[in-house]
Amino acid sequence: MRWVASEFHLAGLHYGHGTASAWDEAVALTLGALHLPWDVDPAVLDARLLPVERTRIVALARKRITRREPLPYLLGEAFFAGFAFNVDERVLIPRSPIAELIEDGFGAFFSELPPARVLDLCTGSGCIGIATALYLPTAEVTLADISRDALAVARENITRHDVGDRVRALESDVFDGLGGQRFELIVANPPYVDARDLLTMPAEFRHEPELALGAGRDGLDIVRRMLREAREHLTDDGWLIVEVGNSDRHLEAAFPDVPFVWLEFERGGHGVFALPAAELDACAASFA
C-alpha cells in the first residue's frame, strides 16, 4: 500500500470516484485486488502477500497510472450506501451524496410511513434504487434509464442483491416509458454537467459514458424535462429529489421564483434539491 500510494502521488492522479487521496486509493486498490472487504480486520496488515498477489496489485496500479482509468472500473465494483455494486464503462461510477438520504430511509420527507413506490430515474448501475430497496424492505422500486447498456448492468445488480421481487428495470427516456405510473418518491441523479465543465474534466472522468454526464450548455436539458413532467408521476404527497451538482447555480438562475429545498450532507456533497408535489403544482407555469 505504501508503494502504491507513492506511485500514485508521483503520477499526479485525480481522485473523485470513491476516494479522496493517493493513500485512500492505494488502500482501496490493495483490498480490492485481494478480494478483501473495506472494513477488514486491520490485523491483515501483518500478512505477507503471495507472489501472484503482488503481481496483481502492481499490474492494477500500473493500469491506474497509465490509462488514468478510475479504480472502480479496474476492480469491477464500487461501494454505495454500504453496498457493493457491479460497475464498468457502461455506467457512471456511484458517488452521489444521496446515499445519506437512503441510509436515513428518506426520513426527513416521510416521517410516518416510508414511501411504498419509488422511482430511480436515470438509474445507471441501479445503485440508488437498489440501495433504497435494501434500506426500505417494503418499498417497490422502478429503475429507469434510456441506456440499454446501463440497464444491463442494473439488472446484474438486481440479481447480485436478490431484490428482483421488488425491483424492476425499465427502458425509458425520462418518463416516456413509464405510462401512467405514480410514485411517492422520485429520486434522480441525471446527467447535469454543463458544457464548460465537460470540456475541462480530468482524464479519469472521460472513461465514464458521456451520455451519463453532459446535458447541454447549462447542464439542465434533462432536469428541465423532469421538472415539467414529474408531477404527472407523483402522488399528491410525493417528493421529487434531484442531484444537479455544480449546475445548481444555473438552476437557480433559470428558475428564480422556485423555492428549491437545497439539502445538506454530513459527509459532504452539494447540489441536491427536493420539491414536494404541491410546489411542482404551484410552479407549473415556471416549468412550462
N, C-alpha and C positions, 0 to 999 in steps of 0.2 A: 504493500500500500504506500509506503514511503517513497519507493522508486517511481510508482505510477504518478503520485502527486507531484513529484519533482519534474517528471517529463511533461505533465500537463501544464504546470506553471511555466516551464520553459517555452512551451509551444504557444502560449497565449490563447488558450481555448476560451470559448464563450460558454457560460453556463446559464441555464434557464429552462431545463427540461426535467426538473425534479431535484436538482442540486444547485448550490449557490457558490461553490468554491472548488478548487482543484482537489483539496483533501476529501471533501464530501463525495466528489465524483470518483475518486480513487477507491474509496470505501465501497461505494455502490457497485463499481465495476468488479472489484475483487469478490465481493459476496455473490454478485450475480453470476460470475464465471464459475463459482464453486457451488452454485445452486443452494446457497445458504440464505435464510430469511434475514431481513434487515434488522430484526430485533434479536439476533443470535446471541448466545451467552458470550460475553467478552473473553471468557477463558479460551475461546477458539484461537485467539491471537497467539497463544503459545504453541499451536500446532505447526508442524512442518508440511510444506507443500510437496506433493509428488512432482516429479519432472514434467509429466503430462499436464498437470495443473498450472505450473509455472509457464509452460509454453502457451497454454490457452490464454492466460492473463496478459502475457506480453503481446500476443497477436491481437487481442482486443484493444489494448492500449495503442498499438501502432495504427490500427484502423481508425480509432477515435481521433488520432492526431492527423493522419494523412488525408483522410476523407472529410474531416470535420462533421462526421455523422453523429447525430445525437445518440447518447448511450442507450436509451430505451429501445431504439431500433436495433442496435447491435445485440442486445440481450433478448429482444423479442417480447419484452413485457415492461409495464410501468405500473407504479402504485398510485392509487387514487382513493381517498377516503378510507385508507387502511386495507384496501383490497388490491390484488394483482390482476392486471388486465393484459390480454394479448394486444400487441401493437406492432405495426410495421408501416411502411411508407404509404400505405393506402389511407391512413388515418392520422389526425392530429394527435400529438402526444398529450395525454391528460395532465393538466396543471391548473385547473380553474379553482379560484377561491370558493366557488360554490360548494366545494367539498365540506366546508364548515357548516353550511346550512343543512346539508344532507345528514351530517353526523348529529346535528341537533334535531333531526326529524322535521325540519321546517317549522319548529315550534313557535317561532315569532309570528308566523302567519296563520297557523292552525293550532290555537291554544286548547281547544276542546277535543276535537276529533281530527286525526291525521287525514290528509287527502285520500280519497278512495280511488280516484283515477288520475294518473299523472302522464303528461306528455313530455318527452325529452326530444326537443326539436333540434335539427342539425346534430344528430346524436354522435356521428363519427364512430368511435370504438364502442359506444354504448355505455361508457363508464358512469355518466351522470345518472341515467335511468336505472341501470342495473344496481348501482350502489344505493339508490333511493329504494329500490325494491328490497334490498338486503336489510336496510335500516327500518323500513316500514313493511313488515311482513304481511299486512292486509291490503296493501296497495296493488292495483293493477296498473302496469306501466306500458306505454307505447313508445317505441323508439322510431323516429322518423328521420330520413335523410334522402337527399336527391342522388347520392352516390351509391351505386350498386356495390362497388368495391368496398366502401366503408361499411355497408350493411352486412357484407360477408364477414367482416371482422367482428361486427357487433353480434352476429349470430354465433360466432365462435365463443364469444364471451358469455352469451346467454347459456350456452352449453357448459362452459367452464364453471359457472357459478350455480348451475342447476336451478334456474329460475324460469324455465320455459313454460311452466304452468301459469305464470302471472305476467310474463314479459314477452312482447312480440315486436318484431321489427318490420316496418313498412317503408316502401319506397314512396317518397312524397317531396314535391317541390314546394317547400314551406308547408302550407296547409292543403295544397291542392289534392293530395292523395288520401285525405282523411275523411272525406264525406261530411256527414253531419255530426260527427263525434264531439262530445263536450267533456271537459276535464275540470277538476277542481284546481289543478296546478299545471301550468305550462312553464317549463324551465328550458332555457336555451343558451348555448354557447355558440352563436353563429359566426360565420366569417365577419370580421369587423375591422380589419387592418386597412387604413387609408392608403392611398397611392404612394404618398411620400414615405411612410414607414415601410411599405412593402419593398421599395427600392433600396432602402438602407439597412435592411435586416441583416444580422450576422449570418455567416455561411451555414451554421447549424440549422437555421430555420428554413433554408432553401431546400432541405430534404423533405420537408412536410408538403402535403398537397396544396398547391396554390388555391384550389377550389375551397379549401377549408380556412383560408387566411384572408385573401383580398375580397373587398366588397365595394368597389367603386372609388371615386375620388375622395370622398369623405368617410369611407368605410361603413356607410349606413344603408346601402342598397337593400340588403336583406332585412335589416331591423325596421326600416320604414314599412315593408310589407307586413312584418309581424304586428306592428302597432295598428295598421289598418285592419287586419283580418283576425287578430287574436280573439276579439270579443265574441265572434260567432262560434268559437270553440271553447269558451269558458262558461262555467256555471255562474249564476248571479253572485255567489260568494267566493268566486275563484280569484286566483292571483297569477299574474304574468311576471316572471323573473328572468332577466336577460343580462348577459355579460357583453359589454361593449368596449372594455379596456380603455386604451388611450383615446378612443373615439368618443369618450364621454363629453369632451368639450364641443365636438361637432354636434352631438345630440342636443345638448342644451342650447346651442346657438340656433339649431333648426327648429326647436320646439320650446321657445322661451316661456310659454304660458302653461306648460305641462308640469305638474308637481311630482316629478320623478322622486322616488324614495331611494337615495343612494345608500347602499349598505356598507357597513364597516366590518372588518375581519381581524380577529386576534392574531392570526398568523401572517398577515399582510395580504396585499391584493387590493384592487380597486376597480372601479368602472362596472359595477353590477347594480342594476336598478330593479325596483319592484313597483308594480302598479296593480291595484285591485280592479276588478271588473267595473265597479262603479266609476272609477276615474277614466277608464277607457271609454265608457259611455259619455261622460261629461266632456271629454276631449276629442270626441269623434270627428268634429269639424276640423281640428288641427291636423289630424292624420289623413284626411281625405285627399 
